[in-house]
């Protein structure tokens, strides 16, 4: 029973630690994010194989503080360059820059695989390919290969606005309705007009600008 309680507490605390360290820790995975995640996993698992508990909580608190400090340091140019590094140009005007891919420890085969996975099998279609500090490869296509947009065709399309969830798995999202300037009664009235109840709806959203309701039934 004690072990179960210990696991539960460590599990919840570790989730709280990851939340405190910010979403970028999971999404961007910068070098200091990766190190922090490895240490958090190691420190958090310590009480599960020993009797030390409070020292683990203290260690996690210190780690969160350091991670937040490093995050602030990356806001200035020096800190950003030290902790994250700088972008590296891998392809310029359809030509691979061999020195840069060697410095980045990437093989040509790896680079080509990355480009194919992003939908660019021909490097001649690419103006720039840049290895970002977070490990992602950004691709800028040549002007002649840019996808045609509505703006290019000079067509006017109504901006419906962001789709905001109002029902998720049969539960009304009251907070989101307030963002739309609507209330629960307004939504229920429209759901009833479709011959449905909230529990019959797995997902429904309202476009921010047009206030159009779209419903997905169960």
N, C-alpha and C positions, 0 to 999 in steps of 0.2 A: 504493500500500500504506500509506503514511504517512497519507494522507487517511482511508482506511478505519479505521485504528487510532484516529485522532483522533476520528472520528465515534462509534466504539464507546465510547471512554472518556467523551466528553461525554454520550452517551446514558445510560450507566450512572450517571454522577455526577449528572445532572439528576434521574433517578428517585430516587436516594438522597436528594437535596436535598428533593424533594417528600415523601418518606416522613418525613424529619426534621421537616418543617414541620407534620406531623400530618394526620390524615384530615379534620379540619374545613376544611382549605384547599380540599379538593375538594368536600366536601358542602355547607358553609354559604356559602362565597364571600362573606365579609365584605369591606368596602372594603379593608382592609389585606391580606387574602388575595389579592384580585384584583390589587392593585398588585404584590404580591410575585410572583405568577405571570407577569405581564407582564414584569417586570424579569428574572426567572429565564430566560424564553424569549429575551429580548434578549441578556443576558450570555452564555448558553450557546451562542448561535449565533455569537458573535464569533470564536472560534478557527477556525470553518469557512470564514471569508472573510479571515482574516489569520493571521499567524504567532504571535500572542500566545496562550499556553496557560496557563502558571502564573498570570498575573494574573487569568485567568477563574476558576480554582479558588479563589483568594483572595477574589475578589469574591463568589462563590457562598457561601463560608463566612461572610463578613461578613453577607450577606443573610439566611442562615439564623439567625444570632445575633440580628439585629435583629427578625426575624419572631417568634422565640421570646420575645424581650423584650417586644414589643408584646402577644403572647398573654398574658403574665403581667400586664401593665398592665391588660388588660381584665377581670382578675379583681376589681379594685376598682371602685367605683361611678363615680368620676371618669373613669378610663381607659375603662370600658365606654361611658360616655356620649360621650366624645370620639372614640373610634375607631369605634364601631358606631352611635351614635345611640340614639334611643328609639323604642319602638313607637308607631305612629300609628293611631288609631281611624278607619276609613273609613266604617263603617256602625254605627249604634247603633239598636237596636229597630226594625230594618227600614227605617231612614231613612238616606240617604246624607248624610254630613257634607261639604258642598261645599268649605268652607274647607280641610279636611284633605286632600282629594284634590288640590286645587290646589297646596298646599304640597308634596305628595309628587310633583308633576308627573305625575299620572295623569289621563287623560281618563275620562269616564263610560263610554265605549265600551270602553276597556281594562279597567276594573274589572268591567264586566258580562261581558266575555270570560273573565276570570280566574275569576269566580264560576261561569260555565257549565262551564268545564273541570274544576271541582271538584264538579260535580253539583248546583249551586244556581241554576237559571234564574230563580227568584223571590226578590227581595231581602226580601220580606215574611216568608220562612221563616227569615231570619237575625236573630239577636239582636245579635251583634257580628262585624264583619270587621276584622281588625287587620293592618296592614302591619308585619311584623317587621323588625328591623335587618338581617337576612340577606337581605331581599328577598322572602321568602315572605309570602303572605297567609293568616293563620290565620282559620278560620271557626268561630264558636260558634253553633249553631242554637238556636232558641227551644225551650223545654221541651216544648211540644206537638208539635214536629217531631222530637224525639229518637227515633232508632231503638229499637225494643223489643229488650231484651236478655234473656238467660236469667235474670238476677237479677230483672227486672221480672215475669217469668212464674213466679218462685219454683220453677224447675226445677233439680234437682241434676245436674250433669254431672261425670264423673270427669276430673280434671286429669291428662292423660297426660304432661305435661311437655314440655320442648323437644325437638324432633327433632334428634338428633345424627348426623351423617354417619359411617358406618362403612366404606362402600365408595364410591369415586368413580372412575369409568371403569376398573373392574377392579382398583383398588389399595386394599388394606386400610388404613384410617386407624388405626394402632396407638395414637397419642396420644389420639384420641377414645375408643377402647375403654377406655383407662385411666381416663378421666373417668367412664365408666359403671361402672367397677369390674369390667370384663370383660377377657378376653384374646383373642388371635388364635385360639386353639384353640376357644374357645366359639363364635366367629363361624363358623369353618370348618365346625364340626359342624352348625350350623343351615343353612348354605348347601348342604352336602352332602345334608341331609335333604330339600331341595327338588329334588335331582337336578341341582344346579348347581355350577360352579366359580367362583372369584373373577372370572376373565376373562369369564364369561358375564353378569356383573352390571354394568350401567352406573352404577347408583346404588342405595344401600341406606342406611337410617337406622334408629336405635333410639330410641324415646321414652324420655326420661330417667327418668320415674317408673314406667311400666308395663313397661319393658324389652321392648316389643313390636318385633319386627323387621319392616320393610317393605322389599320388594325390587322393584326395577325391572330387568327383564331387557333384554338387548340385542335 
